[in-house]
């Protein structure tokens, strides 16, 4: 089974078949994470990265390419920055979703086909 830690972001069009993803991990858009891969804490996969099966990515690594290779190391103080980014991302998404729900609730929609008009005769 896939185990995912806290504060993890998956970009669009990403395929994940990993076994374990740690906390404070950013997976960029269009990445492929192969079977049984393990991404340790505080990892960043750049967009388009492809990790072959059974790859283990060490903590604080920035990975890029196909096959993915470590191209940089993040500072050990990066976790709060990842957390702040992801909380901000979630809050902007949640706010937009609330606005959409409120607008939908206020909308005066005509009855669906075959549905009786409110207050009208059957």
C-alpha positions, -999 to +999 in steps of 0.1 A: +000+000+000+010+036-007+020+056+024+020+094+021+033+118+048+020+152+057+023+183+036+028+166+002+020+182-032+014+163-064+015+184-096-009+178-126-005+148-147+017+130-123+017+092-120+026+078-086+032+040-080+055+045-050+056+026-018+063+055+006+064+093+003+076+112+033+065+145+047+072+179+031+075+166-004+068+185-037+063+164-068+062+186-099+039+184-129+042+155-152+064+133-130+064+095-130+072+078-098+078+041-104+067+011-084+081+006-049+100+040-049+106+057-017+108+095-014+122+105+020+113+137+039+119+172+023+122+161-013+115+181-045+110+164-078+113+189-106+086+188-134+089+159-158+111+138-135+109+100-141+119+077-112+124+040-122+111+013-099+128+008-066+144+042-065+151+056-030+155+094-029+174+107+001+161+135+024+166+171+012+172+161-024+162+179-056+157+154-084+154+160-121+156+141-154+148+107-169+159+087-151+158+110-121+191+120-105+199+142-076+208+176-090+208+197-058+205+195-020+179+215+000+189+232+033+178+212+064+156+242+073+133+238+043+104+220+060+087+251+073+089+267+038+073+237+022+046+236+049+039+274+044+037+269+006+013+240+009-009+256+035-012+287+013-020+266-017-047+247+002-062+279+016-065+294-018-081+263-032-105+260-002-115+297-005-122+293-042-142+261-035-163+279-008-171+308-032-182+283-059-204+265-034-220+297-022-226+309-058-242+276-067-264+277-036-276+312-045-282+305-081-319+304-092-319+274-115-349+262-135-363+228-125-347+198-142-366+181-170-395+162-156-392+179-122-424+196-109-424+233-105-423+244-069-457+254-057-473+244-090-500+219-096-490+183-104 
